[in-house]
Amino acid sequence: MILPSVAADLAPTGVLRASINLGNPVLAQGTPQAPSGITVDLAREIAARLGVPVEFLCFDAARASFEAMAGGRADVCFLAIEPARETEVAFTAPYVLIEGVYAVPQDSDLNTPEDVDAPGIRIGVKAGSAYDLYLTRTLRHATLIRGHEGVDTFTAQHLEAGAGIRQPMTAYAAAHPEVRLIEKEFMEIRQAVGTTTTRRPETIRFLRELVEELKADGFVAASLRRAGQSETLAAPALPEHRRAE
């Protein structure tokens, strides 16, 4: 049973305001007027458990989605776990695991993620994305060039590499024969549900336990399947929540 104090804390306006990033096609599809996908399904389920309606605030970038929640316009967000965000966001464990990969020109000498981190290499990234934050703190030699979309910046500025999420990057490479992917991922992107760190401990615990329940009972896998995404992207439930085989 959900405590009334949890609903009042997580949805203080009486409506759960969910920040949705339509810029990540694995997690959300559709339009701002009619969004769909795993993050939308999760938001609806959270609201249903709280006994409140849900409102979707849709953005085209993770940075804007984060800012909406951090600024008090949204109550929950669906973002990748990154240290730069954790000062303001209390995350659940991941519900989906996706990969960050590089695109390079077809004739490039770069063949591994390690090759890309070299002096003189410029990498196009989507500003404020999980892979922007990750590469900002891990690259030692290469230079990041930020733009609205990493692969567009890579193409428009004739950069040595572009960074992005495997699924849309694979589609881009298939449509542009002059581009290929470096198959090995440079990072694992752990997508989680988040709310502000100012929420009560029982509220954060409610979100974390609900996500584990929805992973364990197949909700996450089924939602991915309905959205045309691979259910293998679903993160495993923590051991104490896994169903008996």
C-alpha positions in Angstrom: 0.0 0.0 0.0 1.3 3.4 -1.0 1.5 5.9 1.9 -0.5 9.1 1.2 2.7 11.0 2.3 4.6 9.4 -0.7 2.0 10.6 -3.2 1.9 14.1 -1.6 5.7 14.2 -1.7 6.2 12.9 -5.3 3.2 14.6 -6.9 2.7 17.7 -4.7 0.4 19.4 -7.4 -1.9 16.3 -7.4 -0.5 15.3 -10.8 2.7 13.4 -11.5 4.6 15.6 -13.9 7.0 13.3 -15.9 9.9 14.7 -17.9 10.2 12.7 -21.2 13.2 12.8 -23.5 12.0 12.3 -27.0 15.5 12.7 -28.2 16.3 9.1 -27.2 14.4 6.9 -29.6 15.0 3.8 -27.6 13.2 5.2 -24.5 10.5 7.4 -26.1 8.7 7.7 -29.4 5.8 9.6 -30.8 5.1 13.3 -30.4 4.9 15.8 -27.5 1.1 15.5 -27.9 1.1 11.7 -27.9 4.3 10.3 -26.5 4.9 6.5 -26.2 7.6 4.1 -25.2 9.1 2.6 -22.0 9.5 5.9 -20.2 5.9 6.8 -20.9 4.7 3.4 -19.7 6.8 3.7 -16.5 5.4 7.2 -15.8 1.9 6.0 -16.2 2.5 3.0 -13.9 4.1 5.2 -11.2 1.1 7.6 -11.4 -1.3 4.7 -11.2 0.4 3.3 -8.1 0.2 6.8 -6.5 -3.5 7.2 -7.5 -2.9 10.4 -9.4 -3.1 11.5 -13.1 0.1 11.9 -15.1 1.2 14.8 -17.2 4.0 14.5 -19.8 6.6 17.3 -20.4 8.4 16.4 -23.5 11.9 17.5 -24.6 14.3 16.7 -27.4 17.4 16.3 -25.2 18.4 14.8 -21.9 19.8 18.1 -20.7 16.4 19.9 -21.1 14.6 16.9 -19.4 17.1 17.2 -16.4 16.7 20.9 -16.1 12.9 20.6 -16.0 13.0 18.3 -13.0 15.9 20.1 -11.3 14.0 23.4 -11.7 10.8 22.1 -10.2 8.7 21.8 -13.3 8.7 18.0 -13.3 8.5 15.4 -10.5 10.2 12.5 -12.2 12.7 12.1 -15.0 14.2 9.2 -17.0 17.9 9.8 -17.4 21.2 7.9 -17.5 23.0 7.6 -14.2 25.9 10.0 -14.2 28.0 11.5 -11.3 27.4 15.0 -12.6 23.6 14.5 -12.2 23.6 12.7 -8.8 24.0 15.9 -6.7 20.5 16.8 -7.8 18.9 13.5 -8.8 18.2 10.5 -6.7 18.3 7.5 -9.1 16.8 4.1 -9.0 18.8 1.2 -10.3 18.8 1.1 -14.1 15.8 -0.4 -15.9 17.4 -0.3 -19.4 21.0 -0.7 -20.5 22.1 0.7 -23.8 25.5 1.3 -25.4 27.3 4.4 -26.6 29.3 3.8 -29.8 31.4 5.9 -32.2 30.7 6.5 -35.9 33.8 7.3 -38.1 34.4 7.8 -41.8 34.5 4.6 -43.8 38.2 5.0 -44.6 39.2 6.0 -41.1 42.1 4.4 -39.4 40.2 4.4 -36.1 39.0 0.9 -35.2 38.6 0.8 -31.4 37.3 3.2 -28.7 40.9 3.5 -27.5 42.0 4.6 -30.9 39.5 7.5 -30.7 41.0 9.0 -27.6 44.1 10.4 -29.3 45.5 13.9 -29.9 43.9 15.7 -32.8 40.8 13.6 -32.8 37.5 15.6 -32.6 34.3 13.9 -31.5 30.9 15.2 -32.2 28.5 14.8 -29.2 25.0 15.9 -28.2 25.4 18.6 -25.6 24.4 17.5 -22.1 23.8 13.8 -23.1 25.0 10.9 -20.9 27.8 10.2 -23.3 28.8 13.9 -23.3 29.1 13.8 -19.5 30.9 10.4 -19.6 33.4 11.4 -22.2 34.0 14.8 -20.6 35.3 13.0 -17.5 37.1 10.1 -19.1 38.8 11.3 -22.3 42.4 12.2 -21.9 43.5 13.3 -25.4 40.6 13.7 -27.9 38.4 16.9 -28.1 34.6 17.0 -27.8 32.7 19.2 -30.2 29.2 19.7 -28.8 26.1 20.3 -30.9 22.4 19.5 -31.1 23.1 16.0 -32.3 26.5 14.3 -32.2 26.3 12.6 -35.5 25.0 15.7 -37.3 27.9 17.7 -35.8 30.3 14.9 -36.9 29.0 15.1 -40.4 28.6 18.9 -40.8 32.1 19.7 -39.4 33.9 16.8 -41.0 35.1 15.5 -37.6 37.1 12.3 -37.0 34.3 10.7 -34.9 30.7 11.1 -33.7 29.3 9.6 -30.5 25.8 8.4 -29.9 23.4 5.6 -28.9 23.9 2.3 -30.7 20.4 1.9 -32.2 20.1 5.3 -34.0 23.8 5.3 -34.8 23.4 1.9 -36.5 20.4 3.2 -38.5 22.5 6.3 -39.5 25.4 4.2 -40.7 23.1 2.0 -42.7 21.7 5.1 -44.5 25.1 6.7 -45.1 27.6 4.2 -46.7 30.4 6.7 -46.2 30.1 6.1 -42.5 30.8 3.0 -40.4 30.5 2.2 -36.7 33.3 1.1 -34.3 31.4 -2.0 -33.1 32.9 -2.1 -29.6 31.0 0.2 -27.3 32.8 3.0 -25.5 30.3 3.0 -22.6 27.3 1.3 -21.1 24.5 3.8 -20.5 22.4 3.0 -17.4 19.0 4.5 -17.9 17.1 5.0 -14.6 14.1 6.7 -13.0 15.0 9.8 -11.1 13.6 12.4 -8.8 15.1 15.3 -6.8 17.3 14.4 -3.9 15.1 16.7 -1.7 12.3 14.0 -1.7 11.7 12.1 1.4 13.6 8.8 1.9 10.4 6.7 1.7 9.5 8.4 -1.6 12.9 7.5 -3.1 12.5 4.0 -1.7 9.1 3.6 -3.3 10.5 4.5 -6.7 13.5 2.1 -6.3 11.3 -0.8 -5.2 8.8 -0.2 -7.9 11.4 -0.3 -10.6 12.8 -3.6 -9.3 9.3 -5.0 -9.3 8.6 -3.9 -12.9 11.9 -5.4 -14.1 11.3 -8.7 -12.2 7.7 -9.2 -13.4 8.4 -8.5 -17.1 6.8 -5.1 -17.3 9.9 -3.4 -18.7 10.6 -6.2 -21.2 7.0 -6.1 -22.5 7.0 -2.4 -22.8 10.2 -2.4 -24.8 8.7 -5.1 -27.1 5.6 -3.1 -27.7 7.7 -0.1 -28.7 9.6 -2.2 -31.2 12.8 -2.3 -29.1 14.7 -5.4 -28.1 13.6 -6.7 -24.7 17.2 -7.7 -24.2 17.8 -4.1 -23.3 16.0 -4.5 -20.1 18.3 -4.4 -17.1 18.2 -7.4 -14.7 16.4 -7.0 -11.5 18.5 -6.9 -8.3 18.9 -10.5 -6.9 16.4 -10.1 -4.1 13.7 -9.1 -6.6 14.3 -11.8 -9.3 11.5 -14.3 -9.9 12.3 -17.9 -9.2 13.0 -19.8 -12.4 
